[in-house]
């Protein structure tokens, strides 16, 4: 059963990455020559650059995707917060495989939210991000806390 769930997760993650590239390519031709590339804590653009910078986050997302795929295929190469023994190996690997897939979803959604905000801000500096960055970062930290508790329970 877990293989079916992981396969669905993997297809979803790959589809999310493809959607991210499609979204970027679709909006690229309509972007102005200069777009915001960095925002301060208030959500105001404080640095601008060429519209070619819009490809940075999809490239980073792709690199992360391949890094996570490698880590999932070689779990012995990943650092764990507890010592891996024959008794806890299956549980720890299951937690790691689930968390990496979930973490990729969160990170890619954060990248996509930033990309969407950057594109919309290019045309109207009064727009707000669809998801506040604090909420996005807290979701990653909350997920990490859940994983650390699970890892501790299945030492």
mmCIF file of the C-alpha atoms, coordinates in Angstrom:
data_MODEL
# 
_entry.id   MODEL 
# 
loop_
_atom_site.group_PDB 
_atom_site.id 
_atom_site.type_symbol 
_atom_site.label_atom_id 
_atom_site.label_alt_id 
_atom_site.label_comp_id 
_atom_site.label_asym_id 
_atom_site.label_entity_id 
_atom_site.label_seq_id 
_atom_site.pdbx_PDB_ins_code 
_atom_site.Cartn_x 
_atom_site.Cartn_y 
_atom_site.Cartn_z 
_atom_site.occupancy 
_atom_site.B_iso_or_equiv 
_atom_site.pdbx_formal_charge 
_atom_site.auth_seq_id 
_atom_site.auth_comp_id 
_atom_site.auth_asym_id 
_atom_site.auth_atom_id 
_atom_site.pdbx_PDB_model_num 
ATOM 1   C CA . UNK A 1 1   ? 0.000  0.000  0.000   1.00 0.00 ? 1   UNK A CA 1 
ATOM 2   C CA . UNK A 1 2   ? 2.797  2.433  0.826   1.00 0.00 ? 2   UNK A CA 1 
ATOM 3   C CA . UNK A 1 3   ? 4.280  1.870  -2.653  1.00 0.00 ? 3   UNK A CA 1 
ATOM 4   C CA . UNK A 1 4   ? 0.997  2.981  -4.236  1.00 0.00 ? 4   UNK A CA 1 
ATOM 5   C CA . UNK A 1 5   ? 0.872  6.096  -2.037  1.00 0.00 ? 5   UNK A CA 1 
ATOM 6   C CA . UNK A 1 6   ? 4.528  6.888  -2.770  1.00 0.00 ? 6   UNK A CA 1 
ATOM 7   C CA . UNK A 1 7   ? 3.937  6.416  -6.506  1.00 0.00 ? 7   UNK A CA 1 
ATOM 8   C CA . UNK A 1 8   ? 0.991  8.824  -6.386  1.00 0.00 ? 8   UNK A CA 1 
ATOM 9   C CA . UNK A 1 9   ? 3.128  11.272 -4.374  1.00 0.00 ? 9   UNK A CA 1 
ATOM 10  C CA . UNK A 1 10  ? 5.957  10.998 -6.931  1.00 0.00 ? 10  UNK A CA 1 
ATOM 11  C CA . UNK A 1 11  ? 3.620  11.576 -9.867  1.00 0.00 ? 11  UNK A CA 1 
ATOM 12  C CA . UNK A 1 12  ? 2.094  14.566 -8.062  1.00 0.00 ? 12  UNK A CA 1 
ATOM 13  C CA . UNK A 1 13  ? 5.542  16.037 -7.315  1.00 0.00 ? 13  UNK A CA 1 
ATOM 14  C CA . UNK A 1 14  ? 6.689  15.625 -10.903 1.00 0.00 ? 14  UNK A CA 1 
ATOM 15  C CA . UNK A 1 15  ? 3.403  17.109 -12.135 1.00 0.00 ? 15  UNK A CA 1 
ATOM 16  C CA . UNK A 1 16  ? 3.860  20.061 -9.776  1.00 0.00 ? 16  UNK A CA 1 
ATOM 17  C CA . UNK A 1 17  ? 7.330  20.652 -11.206 1.00 0.00 ? 17  UNK A CA 1 
ATOM 18  C CA . UNK A 1 18  ? 6.020  20.469 -14.788 1.00 0.00 ? 18  UNK A CA 1 
ATOM 19  C CA . UNK A 1 19  ? 3.194  22.873 -13.865 1.00 0.00 ? 19  UNK A CA 1 
ATOM 20  C CA . UNK A 1 20  ? 5.750  25.276 -12.366 1.00 0.00 ? 20  UNK A CA 1 
ATOM 21  C CA . UNK A 1 21  ? 7.744  25.309 -15.612 1.00 0.00 ? 21  UNK A CA 1 
ATOM 22  C CA . UNK A 1 22  ? 4.557  25.717 -17.658 1.00 0.00 ? 22  UNK A CA 1 
ATOM 23  C CA . UNK A 1 23  ? 3.419  28.610 -15.444 1.00 0.00 ? 23  UNK A CA 1 
ATOM 24  C CA . UNK A 1 24  ? 6.789  30.352 -15.812 1.00 0.00 ? 24  UNK A CA 1 
ATOM 25  C CA . UNK A 1 25  ? 7.000  29.869 -19.583 1.00 0.00 ? 25  UNK A CA 1 
ATOM 26  C CA . UNK A 1 26  ? 3.382  30.941 -20.076 1.00 0.00 ? 26  UNK A CA 1 
ATOM 27  C CA . UNK A 1 27  ? 3.878  34.249 -18.266 1.00 0.00 ? 27  UNK A CA 1 
ATOM 28  C CA . UNK A 1 28  ? 7.425  34.949 -19.421 1.00 0.00 ? 28  UNK A CA 1 
ATOM 29  C CA . UNK A 1 29  ? 6.486  36.607 -22.718 1.00 0.00 ? 29  UNK A CA 1 
ATOM 30  C CA . UNK A 1 30  ? 4.072  39.036 -21.013 1.00 0.00 ? 30  UNK A CA 1 
ATOM 31  C CA . UNK A 1 31  ? 6.552  40.191 -18.355 1.00 0.00 ? 31  UNK A CA 1 
ATOM 32  C CA . UNK A 1 32  ? 8.093  43.642 -18.570 1.00 0.00 ? 32  UNK A CA 1 
ATOM 33  C CA . UNK A 1 33  ? 11.842 43.867 -19.228 1.00 0.00 ? 33  UNK A CA 1 
ATOM 34  C CA . UNK A 1 34  ? 12.544 44.606 -15.533 1.00 0.00 ? 34  UNK A CA 1 
ATOM 35  C CA . UNK A 1 35  ? 10.903 42.538 -12.816 1.00 0.00 ? 35  UNK A CA 1 
ATOM 36  C CA . UNK A 1 36  ? 11.261 42.469 -9.026  1.00 0.00 ? 36  UNK A CA 1 
ATOM 37  C CA . UNK A 1 37  ? 13.756 39.829 -7.956  1.00 0.00 ? 37  UNK A CA 1 
ATOM 38  C CA . UNK A 1 38  ? 13.879 40.461 -4.203  1.00 0.00 ? 38  UNK A CA 1 
ATOM 39  C CA . UNK A 1 39  ? 11.386 41.655 -1.617  1.00 0.00 ? 39  UNK A CA 1 
ATOM 40  C CA . UNK A 1 40  ? 11.844 43.108 1.867   1.00 0.00 ? 40  UNK A CA 1 
ATOM 41  C CA . UNK A 1 41  ? 9.935  41.936 4.960   1.00 0.00 ? 41  UNK A CA 1 
ATOM 42  C CA . UNK A 1 42  ? 7.038  44.250 4.124   1.00 0.00 ? 42  UNK A CA 1 
ATOM 43  C CA . UNK A 1 43  ? 6.584  42.643 0.701   1.00 0.00 ? 43  UNK A CA 1 
ATOM 44  C CA . UNK A 1 44  ? 7.934  45.621 -1.261  1.00 0.00 ? 44  UNK A CA 1 
ATOM 45  C CA . UNK A 1 45  ? 10.382 45.012 -4.070  1.00 0.00 ? 45  UNK A CA 1 
ATOM 46  C CA . UNK A 1 46  ? 13.848 46.249 -3.170  1.00 0.00 ? 46  UNK A CA 1 
ATOM 47  C CA . UNK A 1 47  ? 15.806 44.857 -6.122  1.00 0.00 ? 47  UNK A CA 1 
ATOM 48  C CA . UNK A 1 48  ? 14.958 44.542 -9.796  1.00 0.00 ? 48  UNK A CA 1 
ATOM 49  C CA . UNK A 1 49  ? 16.501 42.610 -12.636 1.00 0.00 ? 49  UNK A CA 1 
ATOM 50  C CA . UNK A 1 50  ? 15.966 41.216 -16.104 1.00 0.00 ? 50  UNK A CA 1 
ATOM 51  C CA . UNK A 1 51  ? 12.961 39.020 -16.726 1.00 0.00 ? 51  UNK A CA 1 
ATOM 52  C CA . UNK A 1 52  ? 15.430 36.177 -17.309 1.00 0.00 ? 52  UNK A CA 1 
ATOM 53  C CA . UNK A 1 53  ? 15.622 35.936 -13.503 1.00 0.00 ? 53  UNK A CA 1 
ATOM 54  C CA . UNK A 1 54  ? 12.163 34.387 -13.555 1.00 0.00 ? 54  UNK A CA 1 
ATOM 55  C CA . UNK A 1 55  ? 13.831 31.067 -14.421 1.00 0.00 ? 55  UNK A CA 1 
ATOM 56  C CA . UNK A 1 56  ? 15.893 30.871 -11.214 1.00 0.00 ? 56  UNK A CA 1 
ATOM 57  C CA . UNK A 1 57  ? 13.209 29.299 -9.039  1.00 0.00 ? 57  UNK A CA 1 
ATOM 58  C CA . UNK A 1 58  ? 12.095 26.682 -11.603 1.00 0.00 ? 58  UNK A CA 1 
ATOM 59  C CA . UNK A 1 59  ? 15.752 25.689 -12.069 1.00 0.00 ? 59  UNK A CA 1 
ATOM 60  C CA . UNK A 1 60  ? 16.223 25.485 -8.285  1.00 0.00 ? 60  UNK A CA 1 
ATOM 61  C CA . UNK A 1 61  ? 13.031 23.437 -8.039  1.00 0.00 ? 61  UNK A CA 1 
ATOM 62  C CA . UNK A 1 62  ? 14.332 21.040 -10.684 1.00 0.00 ? 62  UNK A CA 1 
ATOM 63  C CA . UNK A 1 63  ? 17.686 20.675 -8.917  1.00 0.00 ? 63  UNK A CA 1 
ATOM 64  C CA . UNK A 1 64  ? 15.865 19.984 -5.637  1.00 0.00 ? 64  UNK A CA 1 
ATOM 65  C CA . UNK A 1 65  ? 13.657 17.437 -7.370  1.00 0.00 ? 65  UNK A CA 1 
ATOM 66  C CA . UNK A 1 66  ? 16.674 15.473 -8.587  1.00 0.00 ? 66  UNK A CA 1 
ATOM 67  C CA . UNK A 1 67  ? 18.383 15.797 -5.192  1.00 0.00 ? 67  UNK A CA 1 
ATOM 68  C CA . UNK A 1 68  ? 15.296 14.383 -3.456  1.00 0.00 ? 68  UNK A CA 1 
ATOM 69  C CA . UNK A 1 69  ? 14.993 11.581 -6.026  1.00 0.00 ? 69  UNK A CA 1 
ATOM 70  C CA . UNK A 1 70  ? 18.615 10.663 -5.357  1.00 0.00 ? 70  UNK A CA 1 
ATOM 71  C CA . UNK A 1 71  ? 18.072 10.756 -1.577  1.00 0.00 ? 71  UNK A CA 1 
ATOM 72  C CA . UNK A 1 72  ? 14.981 8.562  -1.886  1.00 0.00 ? 72  UNK A CA 1 
ATOM 73  C CA . UNK A 1 73  ? 16.854 5.975  -3.970  1.00 0.00 ? 73  UNK A CA 1 
ATOM 74  C CA . UNK A 1 74  ? 19.852 5.990  -1.621  1.00 0.00 ? 74  UNK A CA 1 
ATOM 75  C CA . UNK A 1 75  ? 18.449 6.400  1.913   1.00 0.00 ? 75  UNK A CA 1 
ATOM 76  C CA . UNK A 1 76  ? 21.674 5.112  3.441   1.00 0.00 ? 76  UNK A CA 1 
ATOM 77  C CA . UNK A 1 77  ? 23.408 8.290  2.194   1.00 0.00 ? 77  UNK A CA 1 
ATOM 78  C CA . UNK A 1 78  ? 21.077 10.556 4.206   1.00 0.00 ? 78  UNK A CA 1 
ATOM 79  C CA . UNK A 1 79  ? 21.879 11.791 7.724   1.00 0.00 ? 79  UNK A CA 1 
ATOM 80  C CA . UNK A 1 80  ? 19.390 10.714 10.378  1.00 0.00 ? 80  UNK A CA 1 
ATOM 81  C CA . UNK A 1 81  ? 18.928 12.286 13.820  1.00 0.00 ? 81  UNK A CA 1 
ATOM 82  C CA . UNK A 1 82  ? 19.108 8.820  15.427  1.00 0.00 ? 82  UNK A CA 1 
ATOM 83  C CA . UNK A 1 83  ? 21.407 5.856  14.919  1.00 0.00 ? 83  UNK A CA 1 
ATOM 84  C CA . UNK A 1 84  ? 20.047 3.463  12.304  1.00 0.00 ? 84  UNK A CA 1 
ATOM 85  C CA . UNK A 1 85  ? 19.879 -0.143 13.495  1.00 0.00 ? 85  UNK A CA 1 
ATOM 86  C CA . UNK A 1 86  ? 18.294 -3.267 12.051  1.00 0.00 ? 86  UNK A CA 1 
ATOM 87  C CA . UNK A 1 87  ? 15.339 -2.769 14.421  1.00 0.00 ? 87  UNK A CA 1 
ATOM 88  C CA . UNK A 1 88  ? 14.511 0.823  13.450  1.00 0.00 ? 88  UNK A CA 1 
ATOM 89  C CA . UNK A 1 89  ? 15.750 0.901  9.839   1.00 0.00 ? 89  UNK A CA 1 
ATOM 90  C CA . UNK A 1 90  ? 12.364 0.266  8.190   1.00 0.00 ? 90  UNK A CA 1 
ATOM 91  C CA . UNK A 1 91  ? 10.512 2.820  10.318  1.00 0.00 ? 91  UNK A CA 1 
ATOM 92  C CA . UNK A 1 92  ? 13.203 5.487  9.919   1.00 0.00 ? 92  UNK A CA 1 
ATOM 93  C CA . UNK A 1 93  ? 13.422 5.001  6.154   1.00 0.00 ? 93  UNK A CA 1 
ATOM 94  C CA . UNK A 1 94  ? 9.624  5.205  5.878   1.00 0.00 ? 94  UNK A CA 1 
ATOM 95  C CA . UNK A 1 95  ? 9.557  8.454  7.865   1.00 0.00 ? 95  UNK A CA 1 
ATOM 96  C CA . UNK A 1 96  ? 12.393 9.887  5.740   1.00 0.00 ? 96  UNK A CA 1 
ATOM 97  C CA . UNK A 1 97  ? 10.766 8.885  2.446   1.00 0.00 ? 97  UNK A CA 1 
ATOM 98  C CA . UNK A 1 98  ? 7.438  10.386 3.457   1.00 0.00 ? 98  UNK A CA 1 
ATOM 99  C CA . UNK A 1 99  ? 8.995  13.582 4.799   1.00 0.00 ? 99  UNK A CA 1 
ATOM 100 C CA . UNK A 1 100 ? 11.166 14.212 1.734   1.00 0.00 ? 100 UNK A CA 1 
ATOM 101 C CA . UNK A 1 101 ? 8.187  13.875 -0.573  1.00 0.00 ? 101 UNK A CA 1 
ATOM 102 C CA . UNK A 1 102 ? 6.106  16.201 1.624   1.00 0.00 ? 102 UNK A CA 1 
ATOM 103 C CA . UNK A 1 103 ? 8.995  18.683 1.990   1.00 0.00 ? 103 UNK A CA 1 
ATOM 104 C CA . UNK A 1 104 ? 9.362  18.896 -1.783  1.00 0.00 ? 104 UNK A CA 1 
ATOM 105 C CA . UNK A 1 105 ? 5.660  19.762 -2.094  1.00 0.00 ? 105 UNK A CA 1 
ATOM 106 C CA . UNK A 1 106 ? 5.993  22.524 0.507   1.00 0.00 ? 106 UNK A CA 1 
ATOM 107 C CA . UNK A 1 107 ? 9.184  23.971 -0.967  1.00 0.00 ? 107 UNK A CA 1 
ATOM 108 C CA . UNK A 1 108 ? 7.822  23.946 -4.502  1.00 0.00 ? 108 UNK A CA 1 
ATOM 109 C CA . UNK A 1 109 ? 4.589  25.601 -3.352  1.00 0.00 ? 109 UNK A CA 1 
ATOM 110 C CA . UNK A 1 110 ? 6.667  28.299 -1.624  1.00 0.00 ? 110 UNK A CA 1 
ATOM 111 C CA . UNK A 1 111 ? 8.654  28.805 -4.843  1.00 0.00 ? 111 UNK A CA 1 
ATOM 112 C CA . UNK A 1 112 ? 5.455  28.956 -6.901  1.00 0.00 ? 112 UNK A CA 1 
ATOM 113 C CA . UNK A 1 113 ? 3.858  31.427 -4.490  1.00 0.00 ? 113 UNK A CA 1 
ATOM 114 C CA . UNK A 1 114 ? 6.926  33.657 -4.766  1.00 0.00 ? 114 UNK A CA 1 
ATOM 115 C CA . UNK A 1 115 ? 6.957  33.355 -8.545  1.00 0.00 ? 115 UNK A CA 1 
ATOM 116 C CA . UNK A 1 116 ? 3.270  34.222 -8.765  1.00 0.00 ? 116 UNK A CA 1 
ATOM 117 C CA . UNK A 1 117 ? 3.787  37.214 -6.473  1.00 0.00 ? 117 UNK A CA 1 
ATOM 118 C CA . UNK A 1 118 ? 6.791  38.364 -8.496  1.00 0.00 ? 118 UNK A CA 1 
ATOM 119 C CA . UNK A 1 119 ? 4.823  38.174 -11.743 1.00 0.00 ? 119 UNK A CA 1 
ATOM 120 C CA . UNK A 1 120 ? 1.772  39.980 -10.363 1.00 0.00 ? 120 UNK A CA 1 
ATOM 121 C CA . UNK A 1 121 ? 3.944  42.618 -8.630  1.00 0.00 ? 121 UNK A CA 1 
ATOM 122 C CA . UNK A 1 122 ? 5.595  43.337 -11.999 1.00 0.00 ? 122 UNK A CA 1 
ATOM 123 C CA . UNK A 1 123 ? 2.333  44.901 -13.139 1.00 0.00 ? 123 UNK A CA 1 
ATOM 124 C CA . UNK A 1 124 ? 0.880  46.239 -9.869  1.00 0.00 ? 124 UNK A CA 1 
ATOM 125 C CA . UNK A 1 125 ? 2.977  47.108 -6.820  1.00 0.00 ? 125 UNK A CA 1 
ATOM 126 C CA . UNK A 1 126 ? -0.100 47.047 -4.556  1.00 0.00 ? 126 UNK A CA 1 
ATOM 127 C CA . UNK A 1 127 ? -0.705 43.286 -4.805  1.00 0.00 ? 127 UNK A CA 1 
ATOM 128 C CA . UNK A 1 128 ? -0.151 40.939 -1.884  1.00 0.00 ? 128 UNK A CA 1 
ATOM 129 C CA . UNK A 1 129 ? 1.188  37.377 -1.991  1.00 0.00 ? 129 UNK A CA 1 
ATOM 130 C CA . UNK A 1 130 ? -1.538 34.739 -2.118  1.00 0.00 ? 130 UNK A CA 1 
ATOM 131 C CA . UNK A 1 131 ? 0.035  32.978 0.873   1.00 0.00 ? 131 UNK A CA 1 
ATOM 132 C CA . UNK A 1 132 ? 2.033  35.057 3.364   1.00 0.00 ? 132 UNK A CA 1 
ATOM 133 C CA . UNK A 1 133 ? 5.669  33.970 3.584   1.00 0.00 ? 133 UNK A CA 1 
ATOM 134 C CA . UNK A 1 134 ? 5.372  33.537 7.343   1.00 0.00 ? 134 UNK A CA 1 
ATOM 135 C CA . UNK A 1 135 ? 2.628  30.926 6.834   1.00 0.00 ? 135 UNK A CA 1 
ATOM 136 C CA . UNK A 1 136 ? 4.724  29.093 4.259   1.00 0.00 ? 136 UNK A CA 1 
ATOM 137 C CA . UNK A 1 137 ? 7.817  29.000 6.447   1.00 0.00 ? 137 UNK A CA 1 
ATOM 138 C CA . UNK A 1 138 ? 5.812  27.955 9.517   1.00 0.00 ? 138 UNK A CA 1 
ATOM 139 C CA . UNK A 1 139 ? 4.390  25.040 7.521   1.00 0.00 ? 139 UNK A CA 1 
ATOM 140 C CA . UNK A 1 140 ? 7.919  23.786 6.837   1.00 0.00 ? 140 UNK A CA 1 
ATOM 141 C CA . UNK A 1 141 ? 8.991  24.258 10.466  1.00 0.00 ? 141 UNK A CA 1 
ATOM 142 C CA . UNK A 1 142 ? 5.806  22.561 11.717  1.00 0.00 ? 142 UNK A CA 1 
ATOM 143 C CA . UNK A 1 143 ? 6.374  19.621 9.393   1.00 0.00 ? 143 UNK A CA 1 
ATOM 144 C CA . UNK A 1 144 ? 9.953  19.311 10.611  1.00 0.00 ? 144 UNK A CA 1 
ATOM 145 C CA . UNK A 1 145 ? 8.787  19.253 14.227  1.00 0.00 ? 145 UNK A CA 1 
ATOM 146 C CA . UNK A 1 146 ? 6.294  16.475 13.454  1.00 0.00 ? 146 UNK A CA 1 
ATOM 147 C CA . UNK A 1 147 ? 9.018  14.435 11.753  1.00 0.00 ? 147 UNK A CA 1 
ATOM 148 C CA . UNK A 1 148 ? 11.427 14.875 14.663  1.00 0.00 ? 148 UNK A CA 1 
ATOM 149 C CA . UNK A 1 149 ? 8.738  13.668 17.080  1.00 0.00 ? 149 UNK A CA 1 
ATOM 150 C CA . UNK A 1 150 ? 8.043  10.637 14.882  1.00 0.00 ? 150 UNK A CA 1 
ATOM 151 C CA . UNK A 1 151 ? 11.739 9.870  14.576  1.00 0.00 ? 151 UNK A CA 1 
ATOM 152 C CA . UNK A 1 152 ? 12.066 10.041 18.345  1.00 0.00 ? 152 UNK A CA 1 
ATOM 153 C CA . UNK A 1 153 ? 9.101  7.706  18.850  1.00 0.00 ? 153 UNK A CA 1 
ATOM 154 C CA . UNK A 1 154 ? 10.515 5.047  16.526  1.00 0.00 ? 154 UNK A CA 1 
ATOM 155 C CA . UNK A 1 155 ? 14.137 5.049  17.707  1.00 0.00 ? 155 UNK A CA 1 
# 
